[in-house]
Amino acid sequence: MKNLREVLSIPRFSDLVVLNQQANLDVPLHTVEISETPDVANYLSPHSLLLTTGMAYKDDPDRLCELIEHLNNLPSAGLAIKLGRFIPQINKKVLDFADSLNFPIIQIPMNRTLGAISHKLLSHVWSDQTEEMFFSLEIQQKFAEMLFRGASTPTLIDQLSHMIKQPIMLIDSFGEVSASSRSHNVADFLSSAKKEQLITHLTSNQKKAKKESFLFEINEQEQTLVSVIPVPSDSYIPYLLIIFKVDQLSYPFSQFAIEQSLIILALSIYKEQTIKHESRLAKLHLFHHLLHPDKNSYPLDFAKLPSIINSFESNYFRVVTALVQIPKNKLFHEKEIDLFIYDFVEKYLSEKHGSILLLPTDEDNQYALLFRNKENLQSILEELHDKVFDLLGVTLYFGIGDPVNQLNLFHFSYKEAKSTLQTVPSRTNFIFYNTAQGINRIAENLSEEEMKHFCQSILKCLAYPTNQTNVELRKTLTTYLDCQCKITETAEQLFVHRNTVKYRIEKCNQLFGQPVDDSKLSLKLRVALSLSENESAV
């Protein structure tokens, strides 16, 4: 990239003389303009060199100082004046003012025309830009070849850093560092605290998807110029390419080269998103298989689900349906938001709660979460809700089914969870399935005589107890089942000694001829206890 220092060192421009001693000749030179218009500074592009005779500023050094100030603010590469006809020489006041700004004032000799000087300067600058263009296309070709050979996004970032000899970071849609250059390591000059501070600043503006350049303080003695460039993608929130020390980029690297690099980075990110989409389709296939276990039309390809198979090894499964409530002002981006939230929830669960499996469903903006441990379910869902809301301002509602002890009963828990979200609640984001309600709906199709017969055949003398011993035995059995067959918790609920609970549960085992914690018997006992509850309490 050319500047005045390089240009003036060339013999054919040796008759161009710098008039002030404190001139900064290292400002990049992109183009050359000729004008005699007083307000020309309002129409110039940055890094241009203005050629003029100074006709508009004859005998008016103050206005010439104003022009210099405006040009310096652009910033402009400098001001070249043809002295003699309108301005015989530059006033000392003007030179002193230019020195105070380190702004270059250059004298054009009387025997040279502005047009000839402009033509020669532009030819030199444009030949430079042609070289930059070829360099940029070379970068694009090299990156494309790497991408087609399977290079990952971090590899491309490292290669780009190596070529421009400056540190680079890539921030993903979730505000985390997706890749960081190794050849020019960010950590070598940016501490962890400063890195976190920088990312916080970036993520606060990430949704705007605009280019940004700013000075960032590395320490008390040093600052660096940071350039932030959004990477084009289908994601609702764009990736950000962060280039440090952009003011020190070596020739012939240019903005055009960065744009060529962005095209390849966008393709690489798109490739990774395509892989995620294939994984989501595989999980949707799994969801169909679990929802219809008796049908052979959904055979599983376990080769596509290697990380999921281990989650089947459990005797506890509970389904939670998550419904995304997208505000009206964001409905235009509904599809992008749906994909974004799915990716975010999947990433969050894999990092924080690996035992929870996220599955897509056939419903719009709705997912299924499969819990396989008796975790603190509500606190996990609350944290997930808060993170999504902070990130997008989007609300999640959760319907929670009852647990089952076998994976082939998944569809029961899922249907219970889904039924709780038939209408979006206004007061709470967490709705647990009402087992009693579900059982009562089943009982609506039974006569009172049939229902009593069913309860007595299952519970025997505990169906409608008439003496205090059986009343206590029934109460103990109900509490024991509600406490997931745990002796200590049952004793605490009933305020009795744990040996008393043990004795009563053993009496129940003898009464029913098998342990009450048997999965099939315990389900029948729960239903019968619920159906006979009202009458036994009378």
C-alpha positions as CSV (number, residue, x, y, z in Angstrom):
1,M,0.0,0.0,0.0
2,K,1.5,3.3,-1.1
3,N,2.1,6.4,0.9
4,L,3.7,9.8,0.2
5,R,7.1,8.8,1.7
6,E,7.4,6.0,-0.9
7,V,6.1,8.1,-3.8
8,L,8.4,11.1,-3.1
9,S,11.4,8.8,-3.0
10,I,10.9,7.9,-6.7
11,P,13.1,10.0,-9.1
12,R,10.2,11.1,-11.4
13,F,8.5,12.8,-8.4
14,S,11.7,14.3,-7.0
15,D,10.5,17.9,-7.9
16,L,7.6,17.6,-5.5
17,V,8.9,19.3,-2.3
18,V,7.5,18.9,1.3
19,L,7.3,22.4,2.8
20,N,6.7,21.7,6.5
21,Q,9.1,19.8,8.7
22,Q,6.7,17.9,10.9
23,A,4.7,16.3,8.0
24,N,3.5,12.7,8.5
25,L,4.2,11.0,5.1
26,D,3.1,7.6,6.2
27,V,-0.7,8.0,5.7
28,P,-1.9,5.6,3.0
29,L,-2.4,7.1,-0.4
30,H,-5.4,5.6,-2.3
31,T,-6.2,8.2,-5.0
32,V,-5.5,11.8,-6.3
33,E,-8.0,14.6,-6.8
34,I,-7.9,18.0,-8.4
35,S,-10.1,20.8,-7.3
36,E,-10.3,24.6,-6.8
37,T,-13.7,24.4,-4.9
38,P,-13.6,25.9,-1.4
39,D,-15.8,23.1,0.2
40,V,-14.0,20.3,-1.6
41,A,-13.2,18.6,1.7
42,N,-16.8,17.6,2.0
43,Y,-16.6,15.5,-1.2
44,L,-13.2,13.8,-1.0
45,S,-12.7,10.2,-0.1
46,P,-10.3,9.3,2.8
47,H,-6.6,8.8,2.0
48,S,-6.7,11.1,-1.1
49,L,-4.1,13.6,-2.1
50,L,-5.6,17.0,-3.1
51,L,-3.9,19.0,-5.9
52,T,-4.8,22.7,-6.2
53,T,-3.5,26.1,-7.3
54,G,-5.0,27.7,-4.1
55,M,-7.1,30.1,-6.2
56,A,-9.9,30.1,-3.6
57,Y,-7.5,30.9,-0.8
58,K,-5.6,33.8,-2.3
59,D,-4.7,36.3,0.5
60,D,-6.7,34.3,3.0
61,P,-4.4,32.0,5.1
62,D,-7.1,31.5,7.8
63,R,-9.5,29.8,5.3
64,L,-6.5,27.7,4.0
65,C,-5.9,26.6,7.6
66,E,-9.6,25.5,7.8
67,L,-9.2,23.4,4.7
68,I,-6.1,21.8,6.1
69,E,-8.0,20.9,9.3
70,H,-10.9,19.4,7.3
71,L,-8.5,17.4,5.2
72,N,-6.7,16.1,8.3
73,N,-9.9,14.9,9.8
74,L,-10.8,12.7,6.7
75,P,-7.9,11.7,6.9
76,S,-6.3,12.9,3.7
77,A,-2.8,11.9,2.5
78,G,-1.9,15.6,2.0
79,L,-2.3,18.9,0.2
80,A,-0.2,19.7,-2.9
81,I,-0.3,23.4,-4.0
82,K,1.1,24.8,-7.3
83,L,2.7,28.0,-6.1
84,G,3.2,31.2,-8.2
85,R,0.1,32.3,-9.9
86,F,-2.4,32.8,-7.0
87,I,-0.2,32.0,-3.9
88,P,3.4,33.1,-4.4
89,Q,4.4,31.3,-1.2
90,I,2.9,29.6,1.8
91,N,2.3,31.8,4.8
92,K,4.3,30.8,7.9
93,K,1.0,30.7,9.9
94,V,-0.3,28.0,7.5
95,L,2.9,25.9,7.8
96,D,3.0,26.2,11.6
97,F,-0.7,25.0,11.7
98,A,0.0,22.1,9.3
99,D,3.0,21.1,11.5
100,S,0.8,21.1,14.6
101,L,-1.3,18.5,12.9
102,N,1.6,16.7,11.2
103,F,-0.2,17.3,7.9
104,P,1.9,17.4,4.7
105,I,2.0,20.5,2.5
106,I,3.7,19.8,-0.8
107,Q,4.9,22.3,-3.4
108,I,4.2,21.6,-7.1
109,P,6.7,23.4,-9.4
110,M,5.4,26.1,-11.9
111,N,6.5,24.1,-14.9
112,R,4.3,21.1,-14.1
113,T,0.5,21.0,-14.8
114,L,-1.9,19.6,-12.2
115,G,-3.2,17.2,-14.9
116,A,0.2,15.8,-15.7
117,I,1.1,15.3,-12.0
118,S,-2.3,13.7,-11.3
119,H,-1.9,11.3,-14.2
120,K,1.6,10.1,-13.1
121,L,0.6,9.8,-9.5
122,L,-2.6,7.8,-10.3
123,S,-0.7,5.5,-12.7
124,H,1.7,4.7,-9.9
125,V,-1.1,4.2,-7.3
126,W,-3.3,2.1,-9.7
127,S,-0.4,-0.2,-10.5
128,D,-0.2,-0.7,-6.8
129,Q,-3.9,-1.5,-6.5
130,T,-3.6,-4.0,-9.4
131,E,-1.0,-5.8,-7.5
132,E,-3.2,-5.8,-4.4
133,M,-6.1,-7.2,-6.5
134,F,-4.0,-10.1,-7.8
135,F,-2.8,-10.8,-4.3
136,S,-6.4,-10.9,-3.1
137,L,-7.4,-13.3,-5.8
138,E,-4.4,-15.5,-5.0
139,I,-5.7,-15.6,-1.4
140,Q,-9.1,-16.6,-2.5
141,Q,-7.8,-19.4,-4.7
142,K,-5.5,-20.7,-2.0
143,F,-8.3,-20.7,0.6
144,A,-10.7,-22.3,-1.8
145,E,-8.3,-25.2,-2.5
146,M,-7.8,-25.7,1.3
147,L,-11.6,-25.7,1.8
148,F,-12.1,-28.3,-0.9
149,R,-9.5,-30.5,0.6
150,G,-11.4,-30.5,3.9
151,A,-9.6,-27.8,5.9
152,S,-11.5,-26.7,9.0
153,T,-12.4,-23.1,9.8
154,P,-9.7,-22.9,12.5
155,T,-7.1,-24.0,9.9
156,L,-8.3,-21.2,7.5
157,I,-8.1,-18.7,10.3
158,D,-4.6,-19.7,11.2
159,Q,-3.5,-19.6,7.5
160,L,-5.0,-16.1,7.1
161,S,-3.2,-14.9,10.2
162,H,0.1,-16.3,8.8
163,M,-0.4,-14.5,5.5
164,I,-1.1,-11.1,7.0
165,K,1.3,-11.6,10.0
166,Q,-1.3,-10.4,12.5
167,P,-3.4,-12.1,15.2
168,I,-7.0,-13.1,14.3
169,M,-10.0,-14.4,16.2
170,L,-13.4,-15.7,15.0
171,I,-16.3,-15.2,17.3
172,D,-19.3,-17.5,16.7
173,S,-23.0,-16.7,16.8
174,F,-23.1,-17.4,20.6
175,G,-20.4,-14.9,21.5
176,E,-17.7,-17.5,22.0
177,V,-14.2,-17.8,20.4
178,S,-14.7,-20.3,17.6
179,A,-11.1,-20.1,16.3
180,S,-8.0,-18.2,17.2
181,S,-4.7,-18.0,15.2
182,R,-1.8,-20.1,16.4
183,S,0.9,-18.7,14.2
184,H,0.3,-15.2,15.7
185,N,-1.3,-16.1,19.0
186,V,-3.8,-13.7,20.5
187,A,-2.9,-14.9,24.0
188,D,0.7,-13.6,23.4
189,F,-0.4,-10.0,23.8
190,L,-3.9,-10.2,25.2
191,S,-4.5,-11.5,28.7
192,S,-7.5,-13.6,29.6
193,A,-9.2,-10.7,31.4
194,K,-8.7,-8.4,28.5
195,K,-9.9,-11.0,26.0
196,E,-13.1,-11.4,28.1
197,Q,-13.5,-7.7,28.2
198,L,-13.1,-7.5,24.4
199,I,-15.6,-10.3,23.7
200,T,-18.2,-8.6,26.0
201,H,-17.8,-5.4,24.0
202,L,-18.2,-7.3,20.7
203,T,-21.2,-9.4,21.7
204,S,-23.1,-6.3,22.8
205,N,-23.1,-5.1,19.2
206,Q,-23.0,-8.4,17.4
207,K,-26.6,-8.4,16.4
208,K,-26.2,-5.2,14.4
209,A,-24.0,-7.0,11.8
210,K,-22.0,-3.9,11.1
211,K,-18.3,-3.3,10.5
212,E,-16.5,-1.7,13.4
213,S,-13.0,-0.4,14.1
214,F,-11.8,0.9,17.5
215,L,-8.7,1.2,19.7
216,F,-8.5,-1.4,22.4
217,E,-6.3,-1.0,25.5
218,I,-4.0,-4.0,25.9
219,N,-2.4,-2.5,29.0
220,E,-1.7,0.9,30.5
221,Q,1.1,1.6,28.1
222,E,-0.3,0.1,24.8
223,Q,-3.3,0.2,22.6
224,T,-4.1,-1.8,19.4
225,L,-6.4,-1.0,16.5
226,V,-9.1,-3.7,16.2
227,S,-11.2,-4.3,13.1
228,V,-14.5,-6.2,13.4
229,I,-16.0,-7.7,10.3
230,P,-19.3,-9.7,10.2
231,V,-19.0,-12.9,8.2
232,P,-22.0,-13.4,5.9
233,S,-24.0,-16.5,6.8
234,D,-27.6,-17.8,7.3
235,S,-27.3,-17.6,11.1
236,Y,-29.6,-15.2,12.9
237,I,-26.6,-13.7,14.6
238,P,-23.5,-13.4,12.4
239,Y,-20.0,-14.7,13.1
240,L,-17.4,-11.9,13.6
241,L,-13.9,-11.9,12.2
242,I,-11.6,-9.9,14.5
243,I,-8.3,-8.6,13.1
244,F,-5.8,-7.0,15.5
245,K,-3.2,-4.3,14.6
246,V,-4.9,-3.6,11.2
247,D,-2.9,-0.3,11.0
248,Q,0.3,-2.5,10.7
249,L,-0.9,-4.7,7.9
250,S,1.9,-5.3,5.4
251,Y,1.7,-4.6,1.7
252,P,0.1,-5.8,-0.5
253,F,-2.7,-6.9,1.9
254,S,-5.8,-4.8,1.5
255,Q,-9.5,-4.5,2.3
256,F,-10.2,-6.4,-1.0
257,A,-8.1,-9.3,0.2
258,I,-10.1,-9.4,3.5
259,E,-13.3,-9.5,1.5
260,Q,-12.0,-12.4,-0.6
261,S,-11.1,-14.3,2.7
262,L,-14.6,-13.6,4.1
263,I,-16.2,-15.4,1.1
264,I,-14.2,-18.6,1.8
265,L,-14.8,-18.3,5.6
266,A,-18.5,-18.0,4.9
267,L,-18.4,-21.2,2.8
268,S,-16.5,-23.0,5.6
269,I,-19.1,-21.9,8.2
270,Y,-21.9,-23.0,5.8
271,K,-20.3,-26.4,5.5
272,E,-20.2,-26.8,9.3
273,Q,-23.8,-25.7,9.5
274,T,-24.8,-28.3,6.9
275,I,-23.1,-31.0,9.0
276,K,-25.2,-29.8,12.0
277,H,-28.3,-29.9,9.8
278,E,-27.6,-33.6,8.9
279,S,-27.1,-34.4,12.6
280,R,-30.5,-32.7,13.4
281,L,-32.2,-34.9,10.7
282,A,-30.6,-38.0,12.2
283,K,-32.0,-37.0,15.6
284,L,-35.4,-36.4,14.1
285,H,-35.3,-39.9,12.7
286,L,-34.5,-41.1,16.3
287,F,-37.5,-39.1,17.6
288,H,-39.8,-40.8,15.2
289,H,-38.4,-44.2,16.2
290,L,-39.0,-43.5,19.9
291,L,-42.4,-42.1,19.2
292,H,-43.5,-45.2,17.3
293,P,-41.6,-48.1,18.8
294,D,-43.9,-50.7,17.4
295,K,-43.6,-49.6,13.8
296,N,-40.8,-50.9,11.6
297,S,-40.9,-47.9,9.3
298,Y,-38.4,-46.0,11.4
299,P,-35.3,-48.3,11.6
300,L,-32.4,-46.6,13.3
301,D,-29.0,-46.1,11.6
302,F,-26.8,-46.3,14.7
303,A,-23.8,-45.3,12.6
304,K,-25.2,-41.8,12.5
305,L,-25.9,-41.7,16.2
306,P,-22.7,-42.9,18.0
307,S,-22.8,-40.2,20.7
308,I,-26.4,-41.0,21.6
309,I,-26.4,-44.7,22.1
310,N,-24.8,-44.5,25.5
311,S,-27.8,-42.4,26.7
312,F,-30.1,-45.4,26.3
313,E,-28.4,-47.2,29.3
314,S,-30.7,-46.0,32.1
315,N,-33.8,-47.0,34.0
316,Y,-35.1,-43.4,34.2
317,F,-36.4,-41.4,31.3
318,R,-38.4,-38.2,31.4
319,V,-39.4,-36.0,28.5
320,V,-39.7,-32.2,28.6
321,T,-41.1,-30.4,25.6
322,A,-39.7,-26.9,24.9
323,L,-41.9,-24.4,23.1
324,V,-40.3,-21.3,21.6
325,Q,-42.6,-18.3,21.8
326,I,-41.3,-15.8,19.2
327,P,-42.4,-12.2,19.5
328,K,-44.5,-10.7,16.7
329,N,-41.7,-8.2,15.8
330,K,-39.3,-11.1,15.1
331,L,-41.7,-13.4,13.1
332,F,-40.0,-12.5,9.9
333,H,-36.9,-14.3,11.1
334,E,-38.8,-17.2,12.7
335,K,-37.0,-20.0,10.8
336,E,-33.5,-18.5,11.5
337,I,-34.4,-18.0,15.2
338,D,-35.7,-21.6,15.4
339,L,-32.4,-23.0,14.0
340,F,-30.3,-20.7,16.1
341,I,-32.1,-21.6,19.4
342,Y,-31.8,-25.4,18.6
343,D,-28.1,-25.0,18.0
344,F,-27.7,-22.9,21.1
345,V,-29.6,-25.4,23.3
346,E,-27.7,-28.3,21.9
347,K,-24.4,-26.6,22.6
348,Y,-25.4,-25.6,26.1
349,L,-26.6,-29.1,27.0
350,S,-23.5,-30.9,25.6
351,E,-21.2,-28.6,27.7
352,K,-23.3,-28.4,30.9
353,H,-25.5,-31.4,31.1
354,G,-24.3,-34.2,28.8
355,S,-26.9,-36.7,30.0
356,I,-29.8,-34.6,28.6
357,L,-30.6,-35.4,24.9
358,L,-32.1,-32.7,22.7
359,L,-34.4,-34.0,19.9
360,P,-36.2,-32.0,17.2
361,T,-39.9,-32.7,16.6
362,D,-42.4,-32.4,13.8
363,E,-43.9,-29.3,15.4
364,D,-42.7,-25.8,14.5
365,N,-40.5,-24.1,17.2
366,Q,-40.8,-27.1,19.5
367,Y,-38.2,-29.5,20.8
368,A,-38.0,-32.6,23.1
369,L,-35.5,-32.8,25.9
370,L,-34.9,-36.4,27.2
371,F,-33.7,-36.5,30.8
372,R,-32.1,-39.9,31.8
373,N,-31.1,-38.9,35.4
374,K,-33.1,-37.7,38.3
375,E,-31.5,-34.2,38.1
376,N,-32.7,-30.9,39.5
377,L,-34.9,-30.5,36.4
378,Q,-36.5,-27.2,37.1
379,S,-33.3,-25.3,37.9
380,I,-31.7,-26.6,34.6
381,L,-34.8,-25.4,32.7
382,E,-34.8,-22.1,34.4
383,E,-31.1,-21.5,33.6
384,L,-31.8,-22.5,30.0
385,H,-34.8,-20.2,29.7
386,D,-32.8,-17.2,31.1
387,K,-29.9,-17.7,28.8
388,V,-32.1,-17.8,25.7
389,F,-34.1,-14.8,26.8
390,D,-30.9,-12.8,27.5
391,L,-29.5,-13.7,24.1
392,L,-32.5,-13.1,21.9
393,G,-35.4,-11.8,24.0
394,V,-37.3,-15.0,23.2
395,T,-39.4,-16.9,25.8
396,L,-39.2,-20.7,26.3
397,Y,-42.1,-22.6,27.8
398,F,-41.6,-26.2,29.1
399,G,-44.1,-29.0,29.4
400,I,-42.9,-31.8,31.8
401,G,-44.1,-35.4,31.5
402,D,-43.9,-38.1,34.1
403,P,-40.8,-40.3,34.2
404,V,-40.8,-43.8,32.8
405,N,-38.4,-46.6,33.5
406,Q,-37.9,-47.9,29.9
407,L,-37.0,-46.1,26.7
408,N,-39.7,-47.9,24.8
409,L,-42.2,-46.0,27.0
410,F,-40.8,-42.7,25.7
411,H,-44.0,-41.9,23.8
412,F,-46.1,-41.9,27.0
413,S,-43.9,-39.3,28.7
414,Y,-43.7,-37.2,25.5
415,K,-47.4,-37.1,25.0
416,E,-47.9,-36.1,28.6
417,A,-45.3,-33.3,28.2
418,K,-46.9,-32.1,24.9
419,S,-50.4,-32.1,26.4
420,T,-49.4,-29.6,29.0
421,L,-48.5,-27.1,26.2
422,Q,-51.9,-27.1,24.4
423,T,-52.3,-23.5,25.5
424,V,-49.3,-21.3,26.3
425,P,-49.5,-20.3,30.0
426,S,-49.4,-16.7,31.2
427,R,-48.0,-17.1,34.7
428,T,-45.4,-19.8,34.6
429,N,-42.9,-21.3,32.1
430,F,-42.9,-24.7,33.7
431,I,-45.9,-27.0,33.6
432,F,-45.8,-30.5,35.1
433,Y,-48.1,-33.2,33.8
434,N,-51.1,-33.7,36.2
435,T,-51.2,-37.5,36.6
436,A,-54.4,-37.4,38.6
437,Q,-56.1,-35.5,35.8
438,G,-54.9,-38.0,33.2
439,I,-56.2,-40.9,35.2
440,N,-59.5,-39.3,35.8
441,R,-59.9,-38.8,32.1
442,I,-59.4,-42.5,31.6
443,A,-61.9,-43.3,34.3
444,E,-64.6,-41.3,32.6
445,N,-65.2,-44.2,30.3
446,L,-65.7,-46.7,33.2
447,S,-68.8,-47.3,35.2
448,E,-68.6,-46.8,39.0
449,E,-69.0,-50.6,39.5
450,E,-66.2,-51.4,37.0
451,M,-63.9,-48.8,38.6
452,K,-64.5,-50.2,42.1
453,H,-63.9,-53.7,40.9
454,F,-60.6,-52.6,39.3
455,C,-59.4,-50.9,42.5
456,Q,-60.3,-53.8,44.8
457,S,-58.7,-56.4,42.5
458,I,-55.4,-54.4,42.6
459,L,-55.4,-52.9,46.2
460,K,-57.5,-55.6,47.9
461,C,-58.3,-54.4,51.4
462,L,-56.5,-51.2,50.9
463,A,-58.8,-50.0,48.2
464,Y,-61.5,-48.7,50.6
465,P,-60.1,-49.3,54.1
466,T,-62.5,-49.5,57.0
467,N,-60.1,-49.8,59.9
468,Q,-57.3,-47.6,61.1
469,T,-54.5,-50.2,60.5
470,N,-55.4,-50.4,56.8
471,V,-55.8,-46.7,56.6
472,E,-52.2,-46.2,57.8
473,L,-51.0,-49.0,55.6
474,R,-52.6,-47.3,52.5
475,K,-51.2,-43.9,53.4
476,T,-47.7,-45.4,53.8
477,L,-47.9,-47.2,50.5
478,T,-49.1,-44.0,48.7
479,T,-46.2,-41.9,50.2
480,Y,-43.7,-44.7,49.5
481,L,-44.6,-44.7,45.8
482,D,-44.6,-40.9,45.6
483,C,-41.1,-40.9,47.1
484,Q,-39.9,-43.2,44.3
485,C,-39.7,-46.2,46.8
486,K,-37.2,-44.5,49.1
487,I,-37.5,-45.6,52.8
488,T,-35.8,-42.6,54.4
489,E,-37.8,-40.0,52.4
490,T,-41.1,-41.8,53.2
491,A,-40.3,-41.9,56.9
492,E,-39.6,-38.1,56.9
493,Q,-42.8,-37.4,55.0
494,L,-44.9,-39.5,57.5
495,F,-42.9,-38.4,60.6
496,V,-42.3,-42.0,61.6
497,H,-39.2,-44.2,62.2
498,R,-37.8,-45.8,59.0
499,N,-38.2,-49.2,60.6
500,T,-41.9,-48.6,60.8
501,V,-41.9,-47.8,57.1
502,K,-39.9,-51.0,56.4
503,Y,-42.4,-53.1,58.4
504,R,-45.5,-51.6,56.7
505,I,-44.0,-52.0,53.2
506,E,-43.2,-55.6,53.9
507,K,-46.8,-56.1,55.0
508,C,-47.8,-54.7,51.6
509,N,-45.4,-57.0,49.8
510,Q,-47.1,-60.0,51.5
511,L,-50.6,-58.6,50.8
512,F,-49.9,-58.3,47.0
513,G,-47.6,-61.4,46.7
514,Q,-44.8,-59.4,45.2
515,P,-42.6,-56.3,45.9
516,V,-44.6,-53.1,45.5
517,D,-41.6,-51.5,43.7
518,D,-42.0,-53.9,40.7
519,S,-42.4,-51.6,37.7
520,K,-45.6,-53.2,36.4
521,L,-47.2,-53.6,39.9
522,S,-46.3,-50.1,41.0
523,L,-48.0,-48.5,37.9
524,K,-51.2,-50.5,38.6
525,L,-51.0,-49.5,42.3
526,R,-50.6,-45.8,41.4
527,V,-53.6,-45.8,39.1
528,A,-55.8,-47.7,41.6
529,L,-54.8,-45.5,44.5
530,S,-55.6,-42.4,42.5
531,L,-59.0,-43.7,41.3
532,S,-60.0,-44.9,44.8
533,E,-58.7,-41.8,46.6
534,N,-61.9,-39.8,47.0
535,E,-64.0,-42.6,48.4
536,S,-61.3,-44.0,50.7
537,A,-61.0,-40.5,52.2
538,V,-64.7,-40.2,53.0
